[in-house]
Amino acid sequence: MIVVHHLNNSRSQRVLWLLEELELDYKIVRYERDKHTMLAPPELRAIHPLGKSPVISDGDIVVAESGAIIEYLVETYGHGRLVPPAGTEERRRWTYFLHYAEGSAMAPLLMKLIFDRVENSPAPFFVKPIARGIAQRVKAGYIEPQIAAHLNYLEAELNKWPWFAGAEFSAADIQMSFPLEAAAARAGLDGSRPNLTAFLKRIHSRPAFQRALERGGPYELLK
């Protein structure tokens, strides 16, 4: 049986969603972030040396990284579902967005999370103004313009098609859900970009998405 090593409030939520879309049986092994550092617990290193989530095991096979997990599950168990036919423009878009989500979109969002913490974390009174000033300048000069550029790009892409790979919902949309959830939660994605907010509403209404939330537990990015 497929085992999902599931870390709370993490990318592994989309793995649960994919498994529900494919109607596969699976087991969840739960891990909780450290409440102070927000890092995964060391127990995950017993599954994969980097100790990060998502990770799945399928018999003797262990697969890490969201995109690799999605490709493995779709190729092994999808039987043509959630992936466009090879050689089509839709397949090219599918592959692109499967890699773009983590390779490009998440980088400025992660940087914003880090610099937000630098700006707001406790520090000696004589250090805090300096740290806050550096964080604010980096965010205003680089991070926030980068996030805006990515969101504008994605908003325009969804003018072409209702889903990221084309006319049909696919695993590329599952992969793209995490950066967009993160942007909506902490990077200003709102109704000013109607295509992206409509995308989030559509995925939230999918029965498989809702079943994954029920099985995965509370998901802070949606708050």
Salt bridges, closest charged atoms under 4 A:
GLU20 OE1 - ARG211 NE 2.93
GLU21 OE2 - ARG206 NE 2.75
GLU89 OE2 - ARG92 NH2 2.50
GLU102 OE2 - ARG11 NE 2.91
GLU102 OE2 - ARG14 NH2 2.60
ASP116 OD2 - LYS112 NZ 2.80
ASP116 OD1 - LYS139 NZ 2.59
GLU119 OE1 - LYS139 NZ 2.53
GLU157 OE1 - ARG93 NH1 2.83
GLU157 OE2 - LYS160 NZ 2.83
GLU181 OE2 - HIS204 NE2 2.73
